[in-house]
Amino acid sequence: MQPPFQNDDLDLEAAIASARPQLVELLSHRPEWLLTTSQRFLPGMALNGLDGITDHREKVSVLLDLLEKAGPATWQQFAQYLCMECDLPLDLEILLISSAGEGNLSQKQEACTDVSARSPVLKGFACRRHRCSSVSDKDVKQQRLDPAEEYRHLLIDSIRQRYGSRRAAGAAAQEQMQPLAFNQAFVNLVIRQSKASRLKERTDKRREDVADAPELEECADTAVKVSDLFRNVVPLGMTKVIFLFGKPGAGKTMLTHRICQKWAEGVLPQFLFAFLFEFRQLNLLKRKLTLKELLFDLFLQPEDSPDAVFQYLLENAWHILIIFDGLDEFAANMDVSSSSKGGPTSHMSVSELFADLCHGKLLPGCTVLVTSRPKRVPDFLLNTVDLLAEIWGFDHKKVVEYVSHYFHQNSFKEQAIAYLKNNTKLLSMCLIPALCYVVCICLEYLLLKHQMSVELPQTMTEFYIKMLLIFINKQQGEHAGGKETQLNCNKEAILGLCDLALKGLEDKKLVFYVGDIPEHVKEFASLHGLLTVFEVKSSGTRPEAGYAFVHLSLQEFFAALCLMVSKRVDKNYLKKKFSLKSRWTLKNEAKTEFMESFHIFLAGLSSKECRTFLMLLAEQDEAWVQDKQDAILQSLKKLAATHLTGPKVIELCHCTFETQDLKVAQHIGSLLNFKYTFKNFRLTPLDMSALVFVINSGQDLTHLDFAGCLMDIDCLEVLASCKNVEHLSFRSRRCGDDFAAALSKSLQGMGSLKKLELTGGSITAEGMTNLVQASSQCLQLEEINLQDNQIRDPEVKSVMDLFSRMEKLKKIDLSNNDLSLNAVLILAKEVITCQNATELRVRKDTVIIYFSGLSGKVPRSLDLRREENKEHVIPTRHVKLCLQDRSLSSQHAKEIVAILQSCPCLSEVDLSGNKLGDEGCSCLLESLPWISFSKQLDLSQNHLSVNGICSLLKSVNTCQKMMEVQVSLCRETAVLRFTEDRKFASLPPREEPVFSTDDQQYGEENQTPTAPQKLRLNDNQISLSSVFFLAQFFSTLEHIKTMDLSLGHMQVVHLTFWERIRVRSTSRWRSSFLAHPKHVAKGRCFRLRDCRVGPEDVTRLCQILTQCPQLTEIELSGNSLSDQNIERLLSFLPYLCHLTLLSIRNNTFSPRCTVLLINSINLCERIRMVEVRSSENAFLHLGTSMRSQKTSCRLTDCAISQGQIDELCRVLEQHGWLAEVDLSRNQLGDEGLRCLLDHLHQVPITCSLNLSHNRISQDGVLHLINAFATCGNTTEVQVSLCSKATLIIKLTSRDDPRKILRLAECNFQPEHLEKLCLLLEKCTGLTEYISSNNNVTVQAAERLLHSLRKNLGPLKISIEEPWVCKESVTNLLELAVQACGNITEITIHKDKTLFQLGVRFPHCLEKVESVVSRLNLYKPGIKHACFYQRVCEKCAQLQELRWSHVELHNDEAEMLVRTLLPLPELKKFGLTSSSIMATGIDYLIMGLQNCQAIEELNLGHMKLSSATIPKLVLGLREMPSLKRLILNHNSIGNDGCSRLAEALRNMHYLEEINLSHNKIGDSGLINLAAVLLEVQNLKRIDLSGNSPSPAGGEKLMEALAYCKCIEELLLSRNGFGDRTAVKLALCLPYMTNLKILHLQNNNIGPAGGIELARALVACGLLEEISLSENDLGEGSIHALSEGLPCFEHLRKIDLKLCGITDDASKSLSHGFRQCPSMEEIILSWNALGDGGAQELASALPGMEKLKMLDLEKNRIGACGATKLAEELAKCPEIQFIRLWDNPVPKGLTENLTSQDPRLCFSFY
């Protein structure tokens, strides 16, 4: 083995390098002397050429280079001559003499006592000094030098004795038993240098993550020799700090000893003195000391003149090397405050001395080397470290080298090496030198005992146990008995050693004195090589003997063992101690500072394999030991459930691996599944082994992400065995071709890998090829990411061929690899050729290839003979090609065309951001007919001029499949969009094919409409003159459908064209197209926005537009039209014959302008509605003819006040008033209302007048009521003064018997109520009075009932006030009898606070006598006789009695049963959601037997059970006239339903059955179905919310087929499923009168949905359909859409939550258009996006009766909402469109709502 320092590469090179700066500085003052001298040593070399170098330093440097290159002999001669001739500084002279070959003290006689004779250096000095003039200076130097030189030799001897190869003979016996490789020859370690500049940033991160290696991206990652560590990287005179860190057992201490040894041998000549201090010994110092005491007292005392020696050290500090070993073992605090302000003679603490040495305050210019485990670096070191390196330990080669040396005397050396090479786990362990030695000990022992079969332990803990047993066995021999006997013999000593280890860690004590260790423990440990002894110098006194564990890891092992075997340690204390490492739990940092491997040993001791050992040592049974082991395992599991960073995960994996418990590993693996992200720290193969063990133990696939992590290639070999990795990612500049090659070998072992990422690396084209070749064997791979590497010119063809074999591949990312343009074009060609490639996306440095990821392959050719009878259906392949920002020029145009023509399946091509120019783009556009596009071609930002734009527009005529052109010179936009019509997919070549005329005669011309074309010429700097030109163009060319012009900030010119008719020949040879295509003429639209125009401009524009045929819509927005402009515009309305809508948006209207707009109804008879909103938006809707139709006027929020009423009314009177006048949200006030009412009295009209939100007060309301009472043409008044502020007046010119007054929340005061009563007394024609929450008290209600009178006929009185729910039924009846006339209806709904009476005038006295005579039979008590008499009189003609949410007491229930129910004319009785006495329900049901005239019975929400039904049946049998039976929301089960069914059998007049929301199952439903066959008049049945199965549902459907009169079928929320739906579909053709069908939430799927949708067409009278909350599927929706035209009467359709997407929206919208009666459409909670919203919006104008469209909770965005708003303007009848919870931007919702409040984005 070779030592780490070689004379041939160090002596000369290092010495020259060290001396060079001083030498150049010195000789630069005498360059000519150096030139003359150099000629003597370089005789054959011409040096005249150096005369041209004027810089002296440069000339000197060149001459020194020449002398060095001339060889060692020449340099030695030159150095000796220089020392003889020049007076050099002492340090420089020593370096030069050393480089001359005279400084290797190992070659000299050690016995010589004469200093000058012993040192050739001094001989050189003496020779020179004889010729030196200054004798006194030489004497001073000599006097100082002699003690220093003696001390130097003393240091050399001392270090040789301590660390050299020749040690004291007395130590030889101990060497043989050392458990670490102190007695082994040194094997070079792997050291990798890092950049110290990142040290501060690393320590600024979380402390627990800093402990590992520095960030990878800042690591040079260069292997360095130890000699490289001492190269001069700092200016002369500056202290150099070298920081070496390494994991436990990496060989740090061994390396420091080796450095000292080699220094003593003269290998480091730049250092005259070397000192080594161990922090574990420095911990013992409790006092402060000086620098001199540190160097002399603690290391070596000079024999003579210590002051002179110390002074020499201070003056020659740059020749001093000070080594501090084990910074991590220092127990005291060490921070920036440790740096003192004292000098060399000041007393300081150890930390202060260390800090000042590092800072250069002491011995400035010296070299300080510090070693440490990976821990947090002290703050003061952050900016002082000059060189940072990590000791990695061994690599595989060095492991083999070490093992070869260890077994060099054994015959089984090769067997041992082979065993380790074949065992990956053991080989990973051996990369740590300390573990390598332990493994060799165990391997040697087992090979000696069992030559043929060797089974080594699997974990580090087991190895330590095995090593301990081997040491004991070796010492005591085989005759001492077995393992158990040997342990028993040494148990006491082992336990004592365990206590010592634990106490030392807890007290931060690593060095022990004799008094600290029991004698028997010391004997055992020293005998077996577990403790090492050394001198400890804690002061200037006599040194003491110190003891320490030979390695800190060994102390940690025994400390962990102590916890596991000690009887004093219980489970709780054990869990408390198991805090893993300090970086895991910062709170425990001070306590666990030295416990680097302690937690790993604890985990290892919890394994089953260690249980027997622990039982023997603790003398306990298995349960006791297992209890402790389980505590550790539980702690491990809890840690896995916490937030873990990368280093923490690795530590946990190590602990888990040590347990060797697969169940624990599986549990932890499942918890860590999403936590495998490792950033910026080093990973060893041993780390990787532990990680793979945990991952493979888990059940789930995982993602491994290594970002900036240092790792050996050996780690990849370990990773190859990881079976559960789905996503593997590496991000590191270290990942080059070698790394890729190594990874390639590992990929095939990862059978679950789907995504592979190697980014930010140094992989070249060669590495990529190797990697892809290996990846092609991984058929499961879906994605490969190689971005940010160095793949400049890949082998595209071979690589793409490999990609084509990967059937599941979806994506390849080659971004940021500096691919050349040529490589990109070749890649485009290959992507087109590759059958599974779907997209190439290139933009600047972004290069991504997408693949289909399908397993099917497209055959290159078809074997027609084998497949001639089969039909091939090959899915269409579409390729997207994006080549953006790649500097493509016109030179590349032909090549691009060739690439595009070679692909028959292009969907999109994006060539934007290039330099094609006019020439390149023209070349491309000329080839468009022969290139297959299905979507678009983007040529934006290609330096197009006007000529280029013209060429682009010409392509519209040459390329028939073009659908849209978008061009802007200002924005450099040029986009062509194409139709996806497959008939255009294959076009003939330009050359005319050869065919005979016979073939032409068979060609049939078919007319097929193509997609409408669009032309966008936005942002092209057009003017107003251009607007007139384009308008003229629009009027002339009939095939233009819409023209949208805007001269605002964003100029717009957008033209759409009618569907062109393609005439296609069916000849098999060619297809031809008309040069001037036909079109289907419909409505046309002209839009002009943001263009300021004057009156003359308006006139000119209107004159042009009047010549435009089929112009149906004009929209003018943001044009600042004045009153005069609008007046001229309106004057042209009669000449715009086809116009249906004139929109004027975003234009402020004056009050006069508003009147002008209203007056348009007198200018043009075709106007059907004028709508002005917020004085900014106006819409004029025109009819297609002048026939008499309803005309409406809506002026909302236009600030109309009393001043405009007269003028407005004159305009309206001129027209003869309107069907609707909406003046809501204006400022009329009470006076405006009075003025308007005065005009209303003058003309007989039929009109609805809306005056809501006009600041009307109570006085205004009373004035309105007075007019209502006195005016004969007012039929209804509706007033509300709450936040709704409603005021609606309905007028009629015909005789209408109705007169309705509705007053709500008017906040009337007593004086108002008194006036109200007086006014109502005059209103004798009132038919209905509804009062809601108007402060009407009970007394006021009594006064009101006296005031309400009628000449003849019925009067309905409704009062809603809070007191209704508080009054008893008796009190409310007492109030009822106060009304005038005979009571025909009493309704009490306490939940709604509603008290309602029906009264008829005049009352008939004849019937009262007969009623009284019947009631006398019951003889009520005298106490209530008067009240009962009054009730009987008033209610003799009672027909309807409905009570809800009332509480009936005994007397009230008795009055109901005995007084009210027997009334002869009672036809409708309802008692719902009410409470009655315990036996009251039975009493009530018995009383129902007296209701023989009853036609409607409602007992819903009365908690009726099946037990009550038999009694109810008895009553039902006495009701022969019953038509409606309502028993919803009860608890009726199968038995009750069956009994009801029997009772219904004889009810021949029954029209309605409501048994919804009960508990009826199959049997009850089947019995009911059997009865339905006999109920022929049934019109409505509601069985929603029960619990039948599909079987019961099928029986019901069969029975319903016989119900010919059924009109309403409500079966929601029953879960019938597809079977029942299919059965219903078969029965629907028999239900020809069906009007309402509810089937929501019935588990109907696509199968049942399709059949049902197809069958519904048989029900032509349907008015309402609800299929919501069923997963119908697209097929069902399409089938339903096809049938919608059959429903002429359909008013409402509910398809909420049916999974409807944009795909179904087109057919659905088409169907809605053909439903003439549609009023309400519910499509909420579906998956409709912008496309679906746009389709629906286009259908809105065709649905004239639609009032509400519900699109809540869909996926409609800005485009869809904007389109809905645009089309809503054409639909005046629509009341609102609900759009709550759609992804529409908030700003847009506010804007759209302000334009049209009917768009509702809020939740109500």
Salt bridges, closest charged atoms under 4 A:
ASP9 OD2 - LYS225 NZ 3.35
GLU13 OE2 - ARG231 NH2 3.35
GLU25 OE1 - ARG57 NH2 2.20
GLU32 OE2 - LYS59 NZ 3.90
ASP65 OD1 - ARG20 NH2 2.60
GLU68 OE1 - ARG20 NH1 3.98
ASP87 OD1 - ARG128 NH1 3.24
ASP91 OD2 - HIS319 NE2 3.84
GLU93 OE2 - ARG128 NE 2.80
GLU110 OE2 - ARG160 NH1 2.66
GLU110 OE2 - ARG166 NH2 3.73
GLU149 OE2 - ARG152 NH1 3.68
GLU149 OE2 - HIS153 NE2 3.04
GLU175 OE2 - ARG167 NH1 3.58
GLU201 OE1 - ARG198 NH1 2.24
ASP204 OD2 - LYS200 NZ 3.46
GLU208 OE2 - ARG206 NH2 2.07
GLU208 OE2 - LYS648 NZ 3.22
ASP212 OD2 - ARG583 NH1 2.82
GLU215 OE1 - ARG198 NH2 3.26
GLU215 OE2 - LYS205 NZ 2.54
ASP221 OD1 - ARG192 NH1 3.41
ASP221 OD2 - ARG734 NE 2.09
ASP228 OD1 - ARG231 NE 3.60
GLU265 OE1 - LYS262 NZ 3.10
GLU278 OE2 - HIS257 NE2 3.67
GLU293 OE1 - ARG287 NH1 3.51
ASP307 OD1 - LYS292 NZ 2.26
GLU315 OE1 - ARG144 NH1 2.60
ASP328 OD2 - ARG373 NE 3.85
GLU329 OE1 - ARG280 NE 3.38
ASP379 OD1 - ARG376 NH2 2.65
GLU390 OE2 - ARG682 NH1 3.04
GLU444 OE1 - LYS474 NZ 3.93
GLU492 OE2 - HIS520 NE2 3.99
ASP499 OD1 - ARG568 NH2 3.64
GLU506 OE2 - LYS577 NZ 3.01
ASP507 OD2 - LYS503 NZ 2.92
ASP516 OD2 - LYS509 NZ 2.73
GLU519 OE1 - LYS522 NZ 3.31
GLU556 OE2 - ARG373 NH1 3.28
GLU589 OE1 - ARG207 NH1 3.79
GLU593 OE1 - LYS508 NZ 3.69
GLU596 OE2 - LYS581 NZ 2.71
GLU619 OE2 - LYS491 NZ 1.60
GLU622 OE2 - ARG611 NH1 3.22
ASP627 OD1 - LYS571 NZ 3.64
GLU651 OE2 - LYS581 NZ 3.45
GLU651 OE2 - ARG583 NH2 3.03
GLU651 OE1 - HIS599 NE2 2.85
ASP687 OD2 - LYS247 NZ 2.92
ASP687 OD1 - HIS654 NE2 2.41
ASP705 OD2 - ARG731 NH2 2.50
ASP714 OD2 - HIS396 NE2 3.45
GLU726 OE2 - LYS754 NZ 3.55
GLU757 OE1 - HIS727 NE2 2.74
GLU782 OE1 - LYS810 NZ 3.96
GLU783 OE2 - LYS755 NZ 3.49
GLU783 OE2 - LYS811 NZ 3.94
ASP788 OD1 - ARG733 NH2 3.01
ASP801 OD2 - ARG805 NH2 3.02
ASP818 OD2 - ARG792 NH2 3.99
GLU839 OE2 - ARG841 NE 3.16
GLU867 OE1 - LYS870 NZ 3.87
GLU867 OE1 - HIS872 NE2 3.87
ASP885 OD2 - ARG843 NE 3.40
GLU895 OE2 - LYS829 NZ 3.43
GLU908 OE1 - LYS880 NZ 3.74
GLU964 OE2 - ARG977 NH1 3.09
GLU964 OE2 - ARG1016 NE 2.46
ASP981 OD2 - ARG1062 NH1 3.52
GLU992 OE1 - ARG1070 NH1 3.43
ASP1019 OD2 - ARG971 NE 2.47
ASP1044 OD1 - ARG1089 NH2 3.18
GLU1096 OE2 - ARG1128 NH1 3.14
GLU1113 OE1 - LYS1770 NZ 2.96
GLU1115 OE1 - ARG1087 NE 3.27
GLU1115 OE2 - ARG1145 NE 3.54
ASP1123 OD2 - ARG1152 NH1 3.77
GLU1127 OE1 - ARG1152 NH2 3.53
GLU1171 OE2 - ARG1173 NE 2.85
ASP1206 OD1 - HIS1239 NE2 3.03
GLU1213 OE2 - HIS1239 ND1 3.14
GLU1220 OE1 - ARG1194 NH2 3.33
GLU1231 OE2 - ARG1234 NE 3.93
ASP1259 OD1 - HIS1312 NE2 3.93
GLU1276 OE1 - LYS1290 NZ 3.89
GLU1276 OE2 - ARG1302 NE 3.02
ASP1296 OD2 - ARG1298 NH2 3.10
GLU1314 OE2 - ARG1343 NH2 3.19
GLU1321 OE2 - ARG1343 NH1 3.25
ASP1391 OD1 - HIS1445 ND1 3.37
GLU1433 OE1 - ARG1430 NH1 3.79
GLU1440 OE1 - ARG1442 NH1 2.46
GLU1454 OE2 - ARG1458 NH1 3.50
GLU1465 OE2 - LYS1407 NZ 2.51
ASP1482 OD2 - LYS1511 NZ 3.08
GLU1496 OE2 - ARG1442 NH2 3.95
GLU1496 OE1 - ARG1524 NE 3.03
ASP1535 OD2 - ARG1539 NE 3.41
GLU1542 OE2 - ARG1545 NH2 3.20
GLU1552 OE2 - ARG1580 NH1 2.89
GLU1574 OE2 - ARG1545 NH1 2.50
GLU1594 OE2 - ARG1619 NH2 2.60
GLU1598 OE2 - LYS1623 NZ 3.44
GLU1608 OE1 - ARG1580 NE 2.60
GLU1651 OE2 - ARG1654 NH1 3.95
GLU1663 OE1 - ARG1691 NH2 3.37
GLU1664 OE2 - HIS1638 NE2 2.67
GLU1669 OE2 - ARG1613 NH2 3.08
GLU1720 OE2 - LYS1692 NZ 3.99
GLU1767 OE2 - LYS1763 NZ 3.15
GLU1767 OE1 - LYS1770 NZ 3.19
ASP1781 OD2 - LYS1753 NZ 2.54
ASP1796 OD2 - ARG1173 NH2 3.10
ASP1796 OD2 - ARG1798 NH2 2.97
